[in-house]
Each structure stands twice: as C-alpha cells, then as structure tokens.
Amino acid sequence: MKGTAILYQPDQNIRFIEDIEKEKFDELLKQCGGPKCTNHLNGQLVGFGQISPMLWHEEDVDWDYGY
C-alpha cells in the first residue's frame, strides 16, 4: 500500500514524500527523534536529518483541494 508521508523537522520545515510504501514509512517512524534519519527511496539512500512526529496519509493528496 502506498501513500504520502509528512515529515516534521526541528527547523519547522515540513517535507512531503508522495507514493511511498507503508513499510518505508514504518522504517522512518522507527528513526523518529534520532539525530539522523535515512531511508532508501527510488534506489537511492536519502538523508532527512532529524525528524519528529510524522503523519501517514494512505491515499494521494489532492493538492488543489487539500486533505
């Protein structure tokens, strides 16, 4: 199952990752609160830095309408 992950960072930036597998989101969630969060996405190792509580949205986000 795929969806959109929303990551909150200490510098108050918000990062959206679309079309991400639920298993990948769960891996990110396990690293939550740590100093360095990384994950393999689209065959590349991506570093997100420190992240705090996140949200999983199971469907695609309709950016014209919102949630």
CYANA upper distance limits for C-alpha pairs under 8 A (distance plus 0.5 A):
  1 MET  CA     21 GLU  CA      6.33
  1 MET  CA     22 LYS  CA      6.47
  1 MET  CA     58 GLU  CA      8.04
  2 LYS  CA     19 ASP  CA      5.93
  2 LYS  CA     20 ILE  CA      5.71
  2 LYS  CA     21 GLU  CA      4.92
  2 LYS  CA     22 LYS  CA      6.34
  2 LYS  CA     58 GLU  CA      6.84
  2 LYS  CA     59 GLU  CA      7.61
  3 GLY  CA     18 GLU  CA      6.73
  3 GLY  CA     19 ASP  CA      5.63
  3 GLY  CA     20 ILE  CA      6.02
  3 GLY  CA     21 GLU  CA      7.10
  3 GLY  CA     22 LYS  CA      7.54
  3 GLY  CA     56 TRP  CA      7.51
  3 GLY  CA     57 HIS  CA      6.06
  3 GLY  CA     58 GLU  CA      4.74
  3 GLY  CA     59 GLU  CA      5.38
  3 GLY  CA     60 ASP  CA      6.36
  4 THR  CA     16 PHE  CA      7.26
  4 THR  CA     17 ILE  CA      6.03
  4 THR  CA     18 GLU  CA      4.87
  4 THR  CA     19 ASP  CA      6.36
  4 THR  CA     20 ILE  CA      6.62
  4 THR  CA     56 TRP  CA      6.46
  4 THR  CA     57 HIS  CA      5.60
  4 THR  CA     58 GLU  CA      6.91
  4 THR  CA     59 GLU  CA      7.33
  4 THR  CA     60 ASP  CA      6.86
  4 THR  CA     61 VAL  CA      7.68
  5 ALA  CA     16 PHE  CA      6.26
  5 ALA  CA     17 ILE  CA      5.60
  5 ALA  CA     18 GLU  CA      7.02
  5 ALA  CA     20 ILE  CA      7.53
  5 ALA  CA     25 PHE  CA      7.16
  5 ALA  CA     54 MET  CA      7.63
  5 ALA  CA     55 LEU  CA      6.40
  5 ALA  CA     56 TRP  CA      5.31
  5 ALA  CA     57 HIS  CA      6.90
  6 ILE  CA     14 ILE  CA      7.37
  6 ILE  CA     15 ARG  CA      6.30
  6 ILE  CA     16 PHE  CA      5.23
  6 ILE  CA     17 ILE  CA      7.03
  6 ILE  CA     54 MET  CA      6.02
  6 ILE  CA     55 LEU  CA      5.62
  6 ILE  CA     56 TRP  CA      6.97
  7 LEU  CA     14 ILE  CA      6.15
  7 LEU  CA     15 ARG  CA      5.54
  7 LEU  CA     16 PHE  CA      6.89
  7 LEU  CA     51 ILE  CA      6.88
  7 LEU  CA     52 SER  CA      7.60
  7 LEU  CA     53 PRO  CA      7.64
  7 LEU  CA     54 MET  CA      5.48
  7 LEU  CA     55 LEU  CA      7.51
  8 TYR  CA     12 GLN  CA      7.16
  8 TYR  CA     13 ASN  CA      6.75
  8 TYR  CA     14 ILE  CA      5.34
  8 TYR  CA     15 ARG  CA      7.10
  8 TYR  CA     51 ILE  CA      6.09
  8 TYR  CA     52 SER  CA      5.98
  8 TYR  CA     53 PRO  CA      6.94
  8 TYR  CA     54 MET  CA      6.71
  9 GLN  CA     13 ASN  CA      5.89
  9 GLN  CA     14 ILE  CA      6.77
  9 GLN  CA     15 ARG  CA      8.40
  9 GLN  CA     49 GLY  CA      8.34
  9 GLN  CA     50 GLN  CA      6.67
  9 GLN  CA     51 ILE  CA      5.14
  9 GLN  CA     52 SER  CA      6.57
 10 PRO  CA     50 GLN  CA      7.47
 10 PRO  CA     51 ILE  CA      7.24
 10 PRO  CA     52 SER  CA      7.74
 18 GLU  CA     60 ASP  CA      7.74
 19 ASP  CA     60 ASP  CA      7.88
 20 ILE  CA     24 LYS  CA      7.18
 20 ILE  CA     25 PHE  CA      7.57
 21 GLU  CA     25 PHE  CA      7.08
 22 LYS  CA     26 ASP  CA      6.74
 23 GLU  CA     27 GLU  CA      6.85
 24 LYS  CA     28 LEU  CA      6.88
 24 LYS  CA     39 ASN  CA      7.84
 25 PHE  CA     29 LEU  CA      6.66
 25 PHE  CA     56 TRP  CA      8.00
 26 ASP  CA     30 LYS  CA      6.88
 27 GLU  CA     31 GLN  CA      7.34
 27 GLU  CA     39 ASN  CA      8.01
 28 LEU  CA     32 CYS  CA      6.98
 28 LEU  CA     37 CYS  CA      7.32
 28 LEU  CA     38 THR  CA      7.84
 28 LEU  CA     39 ASN  CA      7.44
 29 LEU  CA     53 PRO  CA      8.37
 29 LEU  CA     54 MET  CA      7.77
 31 GLN  CA     36 LYS  CA      8.17
 31 GLN  CA     37 CYS  CA      6.27
 32 CYS  CA     37 CYS  CA      7.79
 32 CYS  CA     50 GLN  CA      7.94
 32 CYS  CA     51 ILE  CA      6.14
 32 CYS  CA     52 SER  CA      5.97
 32 CYS  CA     53 PRO  CA      7.27
 33 GLY  CA     50 GLN  CA      6.95
 33 GLY  CA     51 ILE  CA      6.37
 33 GLY  CA     52 SER  CA      5.85
 33 GLY  CA     53 PRO  CA      8.44
 34 GLY  CA     50 GLN  CA      6.54
 34 GLY  CA     51 ILE  CA      7.83
 35 PRO  CA     49 GLY  CA      7.01
 35 PRO  CA     50 GLN  CA      5.41
 35 PRO  CA     51 ILE  CA      8.49
 36 LYS  CA     47 GLY  CA      7.82
 36 LYS  CA     48 PHE  CA      7.49
 36 LYS  CA     49 GLY  CA      5.11
 36 LYS  CA     50 GLN  CA      5.64
 36 LYS  CA     51 ILE  CA      8.48
 37 CYS  CA     47 GLY  CA      6.43
 37 CYS  CA     48 PHE  CA      5.82
 37 CYS  CA     49 GLY  CA      5.76
 37 CYS  CA     50 GLN  CA      6.47
 37 CYS  CA     51 ILE  CA      7.52
 38 THR  CA     45 LEU  CA      7.21
 38 THR  CA     46 VAL  CA      6.00
 38 THR  CA     47 GLY  CA      4.90
 38 THR  CA     48 PHE  CA      6.43
 38 THR  CA     49 GLY  CA      7.97
 39 ASN  CA     45 LEU  CA      6.14
 39 ASN  CA     46 VAL  CA      6.00
 39 ASN  CA     47 GLY  CA      7.30
 40 HIS  CA     44 GLN  CA      5.75
 40 HIS  CA     45 LEU  CA      4.88
 40 HIS  CA     46 VAL  CA      6.50
 41 LEU  CA     45 LEU  CA      6.91
 41 LEU  CA     46 VAL  CA      7.15
 57 HIS  CA     61 VAL  CA      8.29
 61 VAL  CA     66 GLY  CA      7.07
 61 VAL  CA     67 TYR  CA      6.67
 62 ASP  CA     66 GLY  CA      5.92
 62 ASP  CA     67 TYR  CA      7.13
 63 TRP  CA     67 TYR  CA      8.33
